[in-house]
Amino acid sequence: MGLLSDPVRRRALARFVLRLNTPLCVLSYVAGIAWFLALAFPPLTQRTYMSENAMGSTMVEEQFVGGDRARSFARDFAAHRRKSGALPVAWLERSMRSVGLEVYTQSFSRKLPFPDETHERYMVSGTNVYGILRAPRAASTESLVLTVPCGPDSTNSQAVGLLLALAAHFRGQIYWAKDIIFLVTEHDLVGTEAWLEAYHDINVTGVQSSPLQGRAGAIQAAVALELSSDVVTSLDVTVEGLNGQLPNLDLLNLFQTFCQKGGLLCTLQGKLQPQDWTSLEGPLQGLQTLLLMVLRQASGRPHGPHGLFLRYRVEALTLRGINSFRQYKYDLEAVGKALEGMFRKLNHLLERLHQSFFFYLLPALSRFVSIGLYMPAMGFLLLVLGLKALELWMQLHEAGVSPEDAGKAPGPGSPPLATQGVGVASLMAPLLISQAMGLALYVLPVLGQRVAAQHFPVAEAEAVVLTLLAIYAAGLALPHNTHRVVSSQVPDRGWMALKLVALIYLALQLGCIALTNFSLGFLLAATMIPAAALTKPHGPRPLYAALLVITSPAVTLLGSLFLWRELQEVPLSLAEGWQLFLTALAQGVLEHHTYGALLFPILALGLYPCWLLFWNVLFWK
């Protein structure tokens, strides 16, 4: 307390902080990036292990031999689907009843906020079919789900055939202590969301659906299955869910364990696991996989039906069968045995999966990085904002202290800067106008799509994207508008106070985002923090302006798309990248209104207005 109350000591501390502020900021930023890149290297990456005792052993004997039956079901399903042109509901009901399930259907409909040109749909209506296998050894208090999505782009007939064959096999076993729900959904994620909302008796997305006539117990875990052919060369597992949620790590460990037991090749992000972690090649391959996971998690999209289950506290995975040119191939029977083993171990659970990690990063299926090891990288980046905010605060409140004359004492005739108060109006005007621009970016594209489509030769989906870009670009004129309102007798203190508020605002946003979706928070911090720290109305203004534009949220999204495809070894041209960027904008808005994805409102209502504050600081007059 003496250090802060004594004016001489406080002034000495201020001079010390101001003198070392820039080197400390550079060091902190470099340390944060280096820490993140080191996450794929031992000892920061650790071997996975099973934490749940009930699933700690694979000593179950898989007895599934219904590969031929699964292929027969798949052929019949594909034939009936081609004949009807839609999901063959009647055939599914008959097939599920023939294997001894309680069968129910659910009709649903959803009018999208604007046409989805990716899947060519606007008014979505369909029917979900599900069958319940009642547990013979317990009351219907808990359940497991095996779901197969059927969309307009893919029939997924092999997965439906395997689901029916597994249902027939499970029906003949007496050891089940949990109900098992076999669910076939229409229209991919729209059908899955409709069924989940009806099952939990809530409505959060506005989908219209009929009430469920049959229910099982509380869902403990779910597995979504997608197969493209009768044989697979590998099973790729997807863990990223809605808004960056992840399933309990024990569920992923369970999948990997049974793949190893059955000799199945399993991949993550489409990448094989590194075999040698002692050399440099293994960690570098792990870093590539980790970056792919970070980019997918940061998008906030549900990368499979499992992503919607996670919202309801149901641990879930999506398994995709890949048929490539690899040497070893596996039939439906091998995949069925792995699923049987997983469901038998999940059947042993006495409580929900909770003992392992919910926050982690994966450089490989056999390696993980826990939250305690990756959060310091975010902490180092946020420290830059804290140091810059501290520097501005001391310049505003310490008499006569500035980076240029930090070692000089103030003259006797000079009034202290603390007495020259900064008017509230000089800060409220840019704050309110910036937030109003963000609100317009969030509201107007969807509300004004029909008006734009009527007056311009564009479709409604294109009108939404063009309105987004127009409002985003209109924010560049913000400084010229706010300075008509701002009246400040001390302009230097005005921009310093505004930047101080913007730094604190940005730090709070990035910190909160990183707590729920580390990948999104880290990507935004790594791009936005350098420009935020350097921006000021003095010096090379064109350079600062270019840096601000390059690190804006929209350009960050564009750069992430190029990086993602580069890591997938499918590089994009500039024209392809721009087209993918426009599609991503439309899908981001659509998924927010359809499933509740939060990336669009976070960028529009939070980070875009904050970025405009720094743009205002740069052009402060």
Salt bridges, closest charged atoms under 4 A:
ASP6 OD2 - ARG9 NE 3.72
GLU62 OE2 - LYS261 NZ 3.29
ASP68 OD1 - ARG71 NH2 2.29
GLU93 OE2 - ARG97 NH2 3.83
GLU102 OE1 - ARG134 NH2 3.11
ASP116 OD2 - HIS119 ND1 2.92
ASP116 OD2 - ARG121 NE 3.55
GLU142 OE1 - LYS178 NZ 3.27
ASP153 OD2 - HIS119 NE2 3.97
ASP179 OD2 - ARG134 NH1 3.30
GLU193 OE2 - ARG311 NH1 2.92
GLU226 OE1 - ARG320 NE 2.92
GLU315 OE2 - ARG313 NH1 2.52
GLU333 OE2 - LYS337 NZ 3.97
GLU340 OE2 - HIS169 NE2 3.02
GLU351 OE2 - HIS354 NE2 3.92
GLU391 OE1 - LYS388 NZ 3.38
GLU398 OE2 - ARG10 NE 2.92
ASP492 OD1 - HIS538 NE2 3.79
GLU569 OE2 - LYS271 NZ 3.85
GLU591 OE2 - ARG301 NE 2.81
